[in-house]
Amino acid sequence: MSVELTRYAYLGPAGTFTEQALRTVPETAGAELLPMVTVPEALQAVRDARADAALVPLENSVEGAVPPTLDGLAGGERLMIKREVLLPVTFNLYASAGADLTTVKTVASHPHGLAQCQGWLRRHVPQAELITAPSTSDAAEGVVRGDWDAAVCAPVAGQRNQLEELAVDVGDNAAAVTRFILVTRPMRPPAPTGADVTSLVAFIAHDRTGALLEVLTEFAVRGINLTRIESRPTKERIGRYCFFLDCDGHIEDARVGEALMGLRRVCADVRFLGSYPRAGADHEGDGRAEPSDADSDAAGWLARVRAGEA
Ligand SMILES: O=C(O)C(=O)Cc1ccccc1
């Protein structure tokens, strides 16, 4: 039985890339959308049951991970990823009416917005001080508030705030894509599709020599493709890290289930973050970790040996 989700928190205010990504999720049509100022607030809204789900940015193809999202998944009450959404991102530069590139002294954006436009900004507004805002859309609202002169944001955010477009497509990489995740309180993962991702956090046993190699080996020996590995400090003390892992396959796939059991044996702790359809898998079979012929052959052989037949 699938649970109906009706209230979606997201990194707001309206006009963020996160809102645009959320609107591509068919189930959100007619749902209540709850803009939150920061990623931790969006995640907390789900934990407190003020929202059924939250969409937050996880990583970008140019700038990498969004640390508050990783930290929010690794700590606190457990949350689960139900779906991922990929969105190409293009940035424009907006300011108040009458401004031009020579008069802009301050430019604000989300840290990923500033990072992805830094080359363009250095070349075209070298005099400008760069200011970090909680989101690109908050940066646009900040121009209206008079907090700074200009914002790097999505066209919708510039238009919503009736700002003047100073430049279009100011991103350094035209192919930039951001990966967002829809998180819920823990629930049964969606059924396998044959093209799924499994995400987890491995807290390795630090006193164990070769602990990370053991973790990787659990996947490698079962022929499971690891698609991402990212470390974050656990914040206990310097030198303590946890590892965010994504692999092809679904927790209901025999091989993935066995790898998770293996991790449970070798790690200090394992936090399962979810199994969900891989976005952009353009044909069935991407991200599959179903038993191969070699696996069924091995299972059959073991059964025969146990039965005294081989
Ligand atoms: O600030 C936003 O609009 C977001 O949704 C976060 C973000 C920022 C920059 C690139 C992609 C997502």
The ligand as an SDF file (V2000), in Angstrom:
LIG
                    3D

 12 12  0  0  0  0  0  0  0  0999 V2000
   19.1930   28.1420   -4.1100 O   0  0  0  0  0  0  0  0  0  0  0  0
   18.4880   27.4600   -4.8870 C   0  0  0  0  0  0  0  0  0  0  0  0
   17.7640   27.9230   -5.7820 O   0  0  0  0  0  0  0  0  0  0  0  0
   18.5260   26.0100   -4.7610 C   0  0  0  0  0  0  0  0  0  0  0  0
   17.5740   25.3450   -5.0790 O   0  0  0  0  0  0  0  0  0  0  0  0
   19.8360   25.4080   -4.3630 C   0  0  0  0  0  0  0  0  0  0  0  0
   20.7220   25.4280   -5.5550 C   0  0  0  0  0  0  0  0  0  0  0  0
   21.6200   26.4560   -5.7340 C   0  0  0  0  0  0  0  0  0  0  0  0
   22.4290   26.4650   -6.8640 C   0  0  0  0  0  0  0  0  0  0  0  0
   22.3370   25.4610   -7.7960 C   0  0  0  0  0  0  0  0  0  0  0  0
   21.4310   24.4420   -7.6240 C   0  0  0  0  0  0  0  0  0  0  0  0
   20.6090   24.4230   -6.4790 C   0  0  0  0  0  0  0  0  0  0  0  0
  1  2  2  0
  2  3  1  0
  2  4  1  0
  4  5  2  0
  4  6  1  0
  6  7  1  0
  7  8  1  0
  7 12  2  0
  8  9  2  0
  9 10  1  0
 10 11  2  0
 11 12  1  0
M  END
$$$$
